[in-house]
């Protein structure tokens, strides 16, 4: 024990006579990268000077829509309500608050013109490709006078729209001559569904309610008004057969691939006999359906 203590003491003395090495300074952390700056708004996106109300020189339509051409277009053709358009746009409320902008996202938007608010459907038909126009859209042609969601736009809305392109819709199917009522040669089921095969199919298998089907279709009310058409959109529809109106679930199971059939579907098997929200069709409805594919 004495040896260990003496030895340790001598070692300490020897150490005390040594030159002390300078202590290593801690390496400072690397500098932080500068914080990312929020993207700057492209020039021209601040609220327009006339955002609060349409100026006296704005054009006005019978519906109450007001507009003013900002840049003349380079074409002569106007889009139709069923055409698909490609646009850049920015929207403000009348207090100058910007609520949406494809320009800020850096990506134009494409959509069927009859699939948006009424003010757009009417207004963009006034335009030609290359044109930029400002619209003042009253609430009844937009989203109403109260917000549909927290922070959502409401009241009169102001849009700057630039029309970049028009894709014409395929020709609309003709209104059936027997649209008003099922003819005598139509077959009828116990449920009241009536149908007539227009084009025989090449398939042999019928879908079940559990299948997903791919179809083209057009639908009319009995006064001949077409309310929907995948043919006009140029894009077939796919859906689980048990996830649609009862008349479709029953009727499409009678078909085979390649077949085209006209159905007269009573209100109780469709959307009812009274008007529904959003202009939903009601009463007896007529559908031409082409069964393209049965998906397992």
Helices and strands as residue ranges (DSSP letters): H 2-16, E 59-60, E 66-71, E 84-93, E 98-101, H 102-105, E 109-112, G 113-115, H 118-124, E 132-137, G 139-141, E 157-167, E 187-188, E 194-199, E 212-221, E 226-229, H 230-233, E 237-240, G 241-243, H 246-252, E 260-265, G 267-269, G 277-279, E 285-295
